[in-house]
Amino acid sequence: MKKNIQFSYPSFVLVHLFIALAVFALPFLSKIYAILVPFAGLLYVFGTKNKNNEVLLVAAYMVGMEVFLRMTGGNFNNEYVKVSVIVFMLLGMIYSGFSMNSLVYSVFLILLIPGILMTSLSDDLSTDIKKVLVFNLSGPVCLGITAIYTLKRNINFADLQNIVLAMGLPIITTTAYLFLYNPSVQEVVTSTQSNFETSGGFGPNQVSTILGLGMFVFFAQLILFSKTKKMWFLNGGLLLLISYRAIVTFSRGGVITGAAMIVGLIILLYYYSNVKTKLKLSIIMILTALLSLAVWSYSSLQTSGLINKRYANEDAAGRVKKDKLGGREAIMNAEFNLFFSNPITGVGAGLGKQYRKNMGKIEDAASHNEITRMLAEHGLFGLFGLLILFVTPFIMYINNRQHFYFLSFYLFWLLTINHAAMRTAAPAFVYALTLLTINGIKKNTIENKENSTY
């Protein structure tokens, strides 16, 4: 059985490398990929009747492939994957039910209604009400419904790793596509701004976000599920390549988030390990630091040192920029002002952008920060909703200490919504994974590495 498992994983990697090559050669295949995955997923769930939470595997895979679909034109619309995740979660509830405790997230969804009503009553004829509501609420709704499904749902650690790996496999495809799209980083990097060429022609912020998640996936795969040298080289190589492509997007948010997730995993593993395992973790930390230095040095070489200036918040000439967050501070400040001006109901879901534009003090740009957007557009209802999101995972974690990925998942959600809002399904889905109840994990995980069954 173990030989078959070890053979299957490299095979999956090769398949996803081939998908990148096929879509690069024949772009229309991206649409077929986008149709085939949910269709196959439905057949899979119907066939198994969701006995082992198969909806989470399918949803995780779609979360991992979302950015690839967007950069290759396979996405039918911006909410395609979020809606697909919602459908699979509802299907999972039909088959497997949900915990009554998860109704706290029903309260979160109800708290969104006053903001929707405010927007519906808006007399601004220049605003497409349906469009702004879908754009701004698809992420929170996806989070709420996914959280209802996952809260207190029992799952063993090996199955959780399968879900994590399901997210990671399409990220391999994304990374391979980036190398095909932009084989020479040196030729396209001329400044310290986020780079669309090194990001596959798509938004660097979202590409960096999903690659940062990939960094964590294959770091976890490396230290917890690599029993042979072959697996060490495979997972280590994937980790290095994904990290390199994340760095050269010149979008810092995803890289910092990925690094924070790795640190979060190490902290929990270290805290719950014995002396012997802590020694092994210390060695792993040293090796990780050396690998990080190597990747960074190569990235610096390939970008002629511009990546160093980017993270030092300098322009190409070495001058320190006044704006540390690429214009986001002005938007955040404006949204705080909107909250204080409309503290009860906010200005209405999705109307923050129009209000800022009418103020004449800031560019016409969508918010990148889900926290300030919720405050500005939903007022106190948004604040209470955020409190539910912030606190509930920690309450669940009190009796769920075997969830070694808890801190990493929580950090991904928290950091991502602060720099990339909820443009993609990833922060909503990963947040919901913090609520799973983990069973069947062996003591001293580093010593007793369990193979993934994916």
C-alpha positions as CSV (number, residue, x, y, z in Angstrom):
1,M,0.0,0.0,0.0
2,K,2.7,2.5,0.9
3,K,4.6,1.9,-2.3
4,N,1.4,2.7,-4.3
5,I,0.9,5.9,-2.2
6,Q,4.5,7.0,-2.8
7,F,4.2,6.3,-6.5
8,S,0.9,8.2,-6.8
9,Y,2.2,11.5,-5.4
10,P,4.9,12.0,-8.0
11,S,2.4,11.0,-10.6
12,F,0.0,13.7,-9.5
13,V,2.9,16.2,-9.6
14,L,3.7,15.2,-13.2
15,V,0.0,15.4,-14.2
16,H,-0.2,19.0,-12.9
17,L,3.0,19.9,-14.7
18,F,1.5,18.6,-17.9
19,I,-1.7,20.6,-17.3
20,A,0.4,23.8,-17.3
21,L,2.2,22.9,-20.5
22,A,-1.1,21.9,-22.2
23,V,-2.9,25.1,-21.3
24,F,0.1,27.2,-22.2
25,A,0.1,25.6,-25.7
26,L,-3.7,25.5,-26.1
27,P,-5.2,28.3,-23.9
28,F,-8.8,27.1,-24.6
29,L,-8.1,24.0,-22.5
30,S,-8.3,26.3,-19.4
31,K,-12.1,26.5,-19.9
32,I,-12.3,22.8,-20.3
33,Y,-10.3,22.4,-17.1
34,A,-12.7,24.8,-15.3
35,I,-15.7,22.7,-16.4
36,L,-14.2,19.3,-15.9
37,V,-13.1,19.7,-12.3
38,P,-16.4,20.6,-10.7
39,F,-18.2,18.1,-12.9
40,A,-15.8,15.3,-11.8
41,G,-16.1,16.5,-8.3
42,L,-19.9,16.2,-8.3
43,L,-19.6,12.6,-9.6
44,Y,-17.1,11.9,-6.9
45,V,-19.3,13.2,-4.1
46,F,-22.4,11.6,-5.5
47,G,-20.6,8.3,-5.7
48,T,-19.2,8.4,-2.2
49,K,-22.2,10.2,-0.6
50,N,-19.6,12.3,1.2
51,K,-18.8,9.6,3.7
52,N,-15.3,11.0,4.2
53,N,-15.9,14.7,3.6
54,E,-15.1,14.4,-0.1
55,V,-16.7,17.9,-0.6
56,L,-13.7,19.4,1.2
57,L,-11.2,17.7,-1.1
58,V,-13.0,19.0,-4.2
59,A,-13.5,22.5,-2.8
60,A,-9.8,22.6,-1.7
61,Y,-8.7,21.6,-5.2
62,M,-10.9,24.4,-6.8
63,V,-9.5,26.9,-4.3
64,G,-5.9,26.0,-5.4
65,M,-6.8,26.2,-9.1
66,E,-8.7,29.6,-9.0
67,V,-5.7,31.9,-9.7
68,F,-4.5,29.6,-12.5
69,L,-8.0,29.8,-14.1
70,R,-8.0,33.6,-13.8
71,M,-4.6,34.1,-15.3
72,T,-5.3,31.7,-18.2
73,G,-8.8,32.9,-19.0
74,G,-10.5,29.8,-17.7
75,N,-12.7,31.5,-15.1
76,F,-16.2,32.1,-16.3
77,N,-16.5,35.0,-13.9
78,N,-14.7,36.3,-10.8
79,E,-17.1,34.5,-8.4
80,Y,-17.0,31.1,-10.2
81,V,-14.8,29.2,-7.7
82,K,-16.5,30.9,-4.7
83,V,-19.9,29.9,-5.9
84,S,-18.6,26.4,-6.6
85,V,-17.2,26.0,-3.1
86,I,-20.6,27.2,-1.7
87,V,-22.4,24.6,-3.8
88,F,-20.2,21.8,-2.6
89,M,-20.5,22.9,1.0
90,L,-24.3,22.9,0.7
91,L,-24.1,19.4,-0.9
92,G,-21.9,18.3,2.0
93,M,-24.5,19.5,4.5
94,I,-27.3,17.6,2.7
95,Y,-25.3,14.4,2.9
96,S,-23.5,14.8,6.3
97,G,-25.4,17.5,8.2
98,F,-23.7,20.1,10.4
99,S,-23.2,21.0,14.0
100,M,-25.8,23.1,15.7
101,N,-22.8,25.1,17.2
102,S,-22.0,26.2,13.7
103,L,-25.1,28.4,13.6
104,V,-22.9,31.1,15.1
105,Y,-21.9,31.6,11.5
106,S,-25.5,31.9,10.5
107,V,-25.5,34.9,12.9
108,F,-22.5,36.2,10.9
109,L,-24.4,35.9,7.7
110,I,-27.5,37.6,9.2
111,L,-25.3,40.5,10.3
112,L,-24.6,41.2,6.6
113,I,-28.3,41.9,5.8
114,P,-28.5,45.5,7.1
115,G,-25.6,46.5,4.8
116,I,-27.4,44.8,1.9
117,L,-30.6,46.7,2.7
118,M,-28.6,50.0,2.8
119,T,-27.2,49.3,-0.6
120,S,-30.6,48.3,-2.0
121,L,-32.1,51.6,-0.8
122,S,-29.3,53.7,-2.4
123,D,-30.5,56.3,-4.9
124,D,-27.1,56.4,-6.6
125,L,-28.1,55.6,-10.2
126,S,-24.4,55.3,-11.2
127,T,-24.0,52.2,-9.1
128,D,-24.8,48.7,-10.3
129,I,-26.3,47.3,-7.1
130,K,-26.2,43.7,-8.1
131,K,-22.6,43.9,-9.2
132,V,-21.3,45.6,-6.1
133,L,-23.2,43.3,-3.8
134,V,-21.9,40.1,-5.5
135,F,-18.3,41.5,-5.7
136,N,-18.1,42.4,-2.0
137,L,-20.3,39.7,-0.4
138,S,-19.3,36.6,-2.3
139,G,-16.2,36.2,-0.1
140,P,-18.0,36.6,3.3
141,V,-20.9,34.4,2.2
142,C,-18.4,31.7,1.0
143,L,-16.7,31.9,4.4
144,G,-19.9,31.7,6.4
145,I,-21.3,28.7,4.6
146,T,-18.0,26.8,4.5
147,A,-17.6,27.5,8.3
148,I,-21.0,26.1,9.0
149,Y,-20.0,22.9,7.3
150,T,-16.6,22.6,9.0
151,L,-17.2,23.7,12.5
152,K,-16.7,20.7,14.9
153,R,-16.5,18.3,12.0
154,N,-14.3,15.4,13.0
155,I,-11.5,14.5,10.6
156,N,-8.2,12.7,11.1
157,F,-4.9,14.5,10.4
158,A,-4.0,12.4,7.4
159,D,-7.3,13.4,5.7
160,L,-6.6,17.0,6.6
161,Q,-3.3,16.7,4.9
162,N,-5.0,15.3,1.8
163,I,-7.2,18.5,1.8
164,V,-4.1,20.7,2.1
165,L,-2.3,18.8,-0.7
166,A,-5.4,19.1,-2.9
167,M,-5.0,22.8,-2.6
168,G,-1.3,22.5,-3.4
169,L,-1.4,20.4,-6.6
170,P,-2.9,23.1,-8.8
171,I,-0.4,25.6,-7.3
172,I,2.3,23.4,-8.9
173,T,0.4,24.0,-12.2
174,T,0.4,27.7,-11.6
175,T,4.1,27.8,-10.8
176,A,5.0,25.8,-13.9
177,Y,2.8,28.1,-16.0
178,L,4.7,31.1,-14.7
179,F,8.0,29.6,-15.8
180,L,6.6,29.0,-19.2
181,Y,5.0,32.4,-19.5
182,N,8.1,34.2,-18.2
183,P,11.2,32.1,-18.4
184,S,13.6,35.0,-17.9
185,V,12.9,37.2,-14.9
186,Q,15.9,39.4,-15.6
187,E,14.4,40.7,-18.9
188,V,11.2,42.0,-17.4
189,V,12.1,43.4,-14.0
190,T,13.0,47.1,-14.3
191,S,11.5,48.6,-11.1
192,T,10.4,47.8,-7.6
193,Q,6.7,47.8,-8.5
194,S,4.5,44.6,-8.4
195,N,5.3,42.9,-11.7
196,F,2.6,41.5,-14.0
197,E,5.0,39.8,-16.3
198,T,6.5,37.6,-13.6
199,S,2.9,37.0,-12.4
200,G,1.7,35.4,-15.6
201,G,0.0,38.6,-16.9
202,F,-2.4,38.6,-13.9
203,G,-2.6,40.5,-10.6
204,P,0.6,40.0,-8.7
205,N,-1.2,40.4,-5.4
206,Q,-3.4,37.4,-6.0
207,V,-0.6,35.3,-7.6
208,S,1.6,36.0,-4.6
209,T,-1.2,35.1,-2.2
210,I,-1.7,31.6,-3.8
211,L,2.0,31.0,-4.1
212,G,2.5,31.9,-0.5
213,L,-0.1,29.3,0.4
214,G,1.9,26.9,-1.8
215,M,5.0,27.6,0.2
216,F,3.3,26.4,3.3
217,V,1.7,23.4,1.7
218,F,5.0,22.0,0.5
219,F,6.9,22.9,3.6
220,A,4.4,20.9,5.6
221,Q,4.7,18.1,3.0
222,L,8.5,18.3,3.3
223,I,8.8,18.0,7.1
224,L,5.8,15.9,7.9
225,F,5.3,13.6,5.0
226,S,8.6,12.9,3.3
227,K,9.9,9.6,4.5
228,T,12.3,8.9,1.7
229,K,15.1,10.9,0.1
230,K,13.1,10.9,-3.1
231,M,10.2,12.6,-1.4
232,W,12.6,15.1,0.3
233,F,14.1,16.1,-3.0
234,L,10.7,16.3,-4.6
235,N,9.0,18.4,-1.9
236,G,12.1,20.5,-1.3
237,G,12.4,21.3,-5.0
238,L,8.7,22.3,-5.2
239,L,9.1,24.5,-2.1
240,L,12.1,26.3,-3.6
241,L,10.6,26.8,-7.0
242,I,7.3,28.1,-5.6
243,S,9.1,30.4,-3.2
244,Y,11.2,31.8,-5.9
245,R,8.2,32.6,-8.2
246,A,6.4,34.1,-5.2
247,I,9.2,36.4,-4.4
248,V,9.7,37.7,-8.0
249,T,6.1,38.7,-8.3
250,F,7.3,41.7,-6.3
251,S,4.1,41.5,-4.3
252,R,5.1,41.2,-0.7
253,G,1.9,40.2,1.0
254,G,1.7,36.6,-0.2
255,V,5.4,35.9,0.6
256,I,5.2,37.3,4.1
257,T,2.0,35.4,4.7
258,G,3.5,32.1,3.5
259,A,6.5,32.7,5.8
260,A,4.2,33.5,8.7
261,M,2.3,30.2,8.1
262,I,5.5,28.2,8.2
263,V,6.6,29.9,11.4
264,G,3.1,29.2,12.9
265,L,3.4,25.5,12.1
266,I,6.9,25.3,13.6
267,I,5.8,27.1,16.8
268,L,2.9,24.6,17.4
269,L,5.0,21.6,16.5
270,Y,7.8,22.8,18.8
271,Y,5.5,23.6,21.7
272,Y,3.9,20.1,21.7
273,S,7.0,18.1,21.1
274,N,9.4,16.3,23.4
275,V,13.1,17.1,23.8
276,K,14.2,14.7,21.0
277,T,11.7,16.1,18.5
278,K,12.5,19.6,19.5
279,L,16.1,18.9,18.5
280,K,15.0,17.7,15.1
281,L,12.8,20.8,14.7
282,S,15.8,23.0,15.6
283,I,17.8,21.3,12.8
284,I,14.9,21.8,10.4
285,M,14.7,25.5,11.3
286,I,18.4,25.9,10.6
287,L,18.0,24.2,7.2
288,T,14.9,26.2,6.4
289,A,16.8,29.4,7.2
290,L,19.7,28.3,4.9
291,L,17.2,27.4,2.1
292,S,15.5,30.8,2.5
293,L,18.8,32.6,2.2
294,A,19.6,30.6,-0.9
295,V,16.3,31.4,-2.6
296,W,16.5,35.0,-1.6
297,S,20.1,35.4,-2.9
298,Y,19.1,33.8,-6.2
299,S,16.1,36.1,-6.5
300,S,18.2,39.1,-5.7
301,L,20.7,38.1,-8.4
302,Q,17.9,37.6,-11.0
303,T,16.3,41.0,-10.2
304,S,19.7,42.9,-10.0
305,G,19.0,43.6,-6.4
306,L,15.7,45.3,-7.0
307,I,13.9,42.8,-4.9
308,N,16.0,43.9,-1.9
309,K,14.8,47.5,-2.5
310,R,11.2,46.3,-2.8
311,Y,11.2,44.8,0.7
312,A,13.1,47.8,2.0
313,N,10.3,50.0,0.6
314,E,12.6,51.8,-1.8
315,D,12.2,52.7,-5.4
316,A,14.7,51.6,-8.1
317,A,16.9,54.5,-7.3
318,G,17.1,53.5,-3.6
319,R,14.9,56.3,-2.3
320,V,12.6,55.3,0.6
321,K,8.9,55.5,-0.4
322,K,6.6,57.5,1.8
323,D,3.7,55.1,1.2
324,K,4.6,51.7,2.7
325,L,1.5,49.8,1.6
326,G,1.1,50.8,-2.1
327,G,-1.7,53.3,-1.6
328,R,-3.7,51.1,0.8
329,E,-3.2,53.4,3.8
330,A,-5.2,56.2,2.2
331,I,-8.1,53.7,1.5
332,M,-8.0,52.4,5.0
333,N,-8.0,55.8,6.5
334,A,-11.0,56.8,4.3
335,E,-12.8,53.7,5.4
336,F,-12.2,54.4,9.1
337,N,-13.6,57.9,8.5
338,L,-16.7,56.4,6.8
339,F,-17.2,54.1,9.8
340,F,-17.0,57.0,12.3
341,S,-19.4,59.0,10.1
342,N,-21.9,56.0,9.8
343,P,-21.2,53.9,12.8
344,I,-24.5,52.0,13.1
345,T,-25.3,50.6,9.6
346,G,-22.3,51.8,7.6
347,V,-22.6,53.2,4.2
348,G,-23.9,50.0,2.6
349,A,-22.3,46.8,1.3
350,G,-20.2,47.6,-1.7
351,L,-20.7,51.4,-1.6
352,G,-17.5,52.3,0.2
353,K,-15.7,52.7,-3.2
354,Q,-18.3,55.1,-4.5
355,Y,-18.4,57.1,-1.2
356,R,-14.6,57.5,-1.3
357,K,-14.8,58.7,-4.9
358,N,-17.5,61.2,-3.9
359,M,-15.2,62.5,-1.1
360,G,-12.8,63.5,-3.8
361,K,-9.8,62.6,-1.6
362,I,-8.8,59.2,-2.9
363,E,-8.5,57.3,-6.2
364,D,-11.3,55.2,-7.5
365,A,-10.0,51.8,-6.2
366,A,-11.6,48.8,-4.5
367,S,-10.6,48.1,-0.9
368,H,-7.8,45.7,-0.2
369,N,-8.6,45.4,3.5
370,E,-11.6,43.3,4.5
371,I,-11.6,44.6,8.1
372,T,-11.8,48.3,7.3
373,R,-14.3,47.6,4.4
374,M,-16.6,45.7,6.8
375,L,-16.5,48.5,9.3
376,A,-17.1,51.2,6.7
377,E,-19.9,49.4,4.8
378,H,-21.6,47.5,7.6
379,G,-20.9,49.6,10.7
380,L,-21.5,48.0,14.1
381,F,-23.0,45.0,12.4
382,G,-19.7,44.5,10.6
383,L,-17.8,44.9,13.8
384,F,-19.9,42.2,15.5
385,G,-19.4,40.0,12.5
386,L,-15.7,40.5,12.6
387,L,-15.7,39.6,16.4
388,I,-17.3,36.3,15.5
389,L,-14.7,35.6,12.9
390,F,-11.8,36.6,15.2
391,V,-12.9,34.8,18.4
392,T,-14.7,31.6,17.4
393,P,-11.6,29.7,16.0
394,F,-9.8,30.2,19.3
395,I,-12.8,28.9,21.3
396,M,-12.8,25.8,19.1
397,Y,-9.0,25.4,19.5
398,I,-9.2,25.1,23.3
399,N,-10.3,21.5,23.0
400,N,-8.7,20.8,19.7
401,R,-5.0,21.0,20.4
402,Q,-4.1,18.4,17.9
403,H,-4.9,20.8,15.1
404,F,-1.2,21.6,14.3
405,Y,-2.2,23.7,11.3
406,F,-4.6,25.9,13.3
407,L,-2.3,28.8,13.7
408,S,-1.0,28.7,10.1
409,F,-4.5,28.7,8.7
410,Y,-5.6,31.5,11.0
411,L,-2.6,33.6,10.0
412,F,-3.3,33.0,6.3
413,W,-6.8,34.3,6.6
414,L,-5.9,37.2,8.9
415,L,-3.0,38.5,6.8
416,T,-4.6,37.8,3.5
417,I,-7.7,39.8,4.2
418,N,-5.5,42.7,5.2
419,H,-3.7,43.0,1.9
420,A,-5.9,41.2,-0.7
421,A,-9.4,41.4,0.9
422,M,-11.4,38.3,-0.2
423,R,-11.0,38.5,-3.9
424,T,-10.4,34.8,-4.1
425,A,-12.0,31.9,-2.3
426,A,-8.7,30.9,-0.5
427,P,-9.0,33.0,2.7
428,A,-12.6,32.0,3.2
429,F,-11.9,28.3,2.7
430,V,-8.6,28.2,4.7
431,Y,-10.3,30.1,7.6
432,A,-13.0,27.4,7.7
433,L,-10.3,24.7,8.0
434,T,-9.3,26.2,11.4
435,L,-12.7,24.9,12.7
436,L,-12.2,21.3,12.0
437,T,-11.8,18.9,14.9
438,I,-8.7,16.8,14.3
439,N,-8.5,13.2,15.5
440,G,-6.1,10.3,15.0
441,I,-2.8,12.2,15.1
442,K,0.2,10.4,16.6
443,K,2.2,11.9,19.4
444,N,5.5,13.4,18.3
445,T,4.5,14.0,14.7
446,I,8.0,14.7,13.4
447,E,9.2,11.3,14.6
448,N,6.1,9.4,13.5
449,K,5.6,10.8,10.0
450,E,2.4,9.5,8.6
451,N,2.1,9.2,4.8
452,S,-0.6,11.2,3.1
453,T,-3.2,8.9,1.5
454,Y,-3.9,11.3,-1.3
